[in-house]
């Protein structure tokens, strides 16, 4: 497993024409959907329909399975920023 300290040596920045991972994973849209689902889960009658609630919980888990590792890796790469010559990661995906 790669340590954060070794990322600089094993990863290369995106070259011209590369698809930034933010566009590929569409993290901002997924984060917004995650917030919507969390709000739904906070409603008092959320569990009145077990089947509907389970679908929402499943979608929430699937979103977190993509978002959490992505954000963790992005944070680790950003932490390496000052000790590398990499350009800083864009905060919003480019399309």
Protein Blocks (a to p, Z undefined) as FASTA:
>chain_A
ZZfklmmmmpccddehiacfklmnommlmmmmmmmmmmmmmpmklmmpmmlmmmmmmmmm
mmmmmmmmmmmmmmmmmmmmmmpcbdcddfbdcZZ
